[in-house]
Amino acid sequence: MSKRREAVFVGPAHDGEVEVGERVTVLDLTTGAVNDYRIGEGGVPLDSPLGSALLGRHVGDVIDVALAGTSIRLEVVEIDG
C-alpha cells in the first residue's frame, strides 16, 4: 500500500522580509511616487530586475534597479503578505 500525501500551501512567513506572494510598497526616491507590487504569482516576475532586487529586502532598505535603460532608486516602505 502506498501512503497518500496531500500538498499543503505554505504562504509568506510574514517575517518582515519580501517573499514570493507578498505585496511590497515602494517609494521612488527620485520622483516621490509610491507604487505597490506583488512579487511572483502573476505579479512582478522573480527573474526580472525589479523582482530580484526586491526579494529578501526589508522595510527601510534602499535599492537601485536598472529598468528600461535607466536606474531608479526605491525605498521599501511596507510589506504585506
QUIUR-V512010 format. One record per residue. RES is the residue in one letter. PSI is psi as a letter, one per 30 degrees, with the letter a starting at -180 (none if undefined). NEAR is the number of other ideal C-beta (glycine too) atoms within 8 Angstrom. Layout:
# QUIUR-V512010
res:RES psi:PSI near:NEAR
res:RES psi:PSI near:NEAR
This chain:
# QUIUR-V512010
res:M psi:k near:2
res:S psi:k near:3
res:K psi:k near:4
res:R psi:k near:4
res:R psi:k near:4
res:E psi:k near:4
res:A psi:k near:4
res:V psi:k near:4
res:F psi:k near:4
res:V psi:j near:3
res:G psi:a near:6
res:P psi:k near:8
res:A psi:f near:7
res:H psi:h near:5
res:D psi:g near:5
res:G psi:g near:6
res:E psi:k near:9
res:V psi:k near:12
res:E psi:l near:12
res:V psi:k near:9
res:G psi:f near:10
res:E psi:l near:12
res:R psi:k near:10
res:V psi:k near:15
res:T psi:k near:12
res:V psi:l near:13
res:L psi:k near:10
res:D psi:j near:12
res:L psi:f near:8
res:T psi:e near:6
res:T psi:f near:4
res:G psi:g near:7
res:A psi:k near:6
res:V psi:k near:9
res:N psi:k near:7
res:D psi:k near:8
res:Y psi:k near:11
res:R psi:k near:12
res:I psi:j near:17
res:G psi:a near:11
res:E psi:h near:7
res:G psi:f near:4
res:G psi:b near:8
res:V psi:k near:11
res:P psi:k near:7
res:L psi:e near:10
res:D psi:g near:5
res:S psi:l near:8
res:P psi:e near:8
res:L psi:e near:10
res:G psi:e near:13
res:S psi:e near:9
res:A psi:e near:11
res:L psi:e near:15
res:L psi:k near:11
res:G psi:f near:6
res:R psi:l near:11
res:H psi:l near:9
res:V psi:k near:8
res:G psi:f near:6
res:D psi:k near:8
res:V psi:k near:9
res:I psi:k near:11
res:D psi:k near:9
res:V psi:k near:11
res:A psi:j near:7
res:L psi:k near:9
res:A psi:h near:3
res:G psi:g near:4
res:T psi:l near:6
res:S psi:k near:7
res:I psi:k near:9
res:R psi:k near:11
res:L psi:k near:13
res:E psi:k near:11
res:V psi:j near:17
res:V psi:f near:8
res:E psi:k near:7
res:I psi:k near:13
res:D psi:j near:7
res:G psi:none near:10
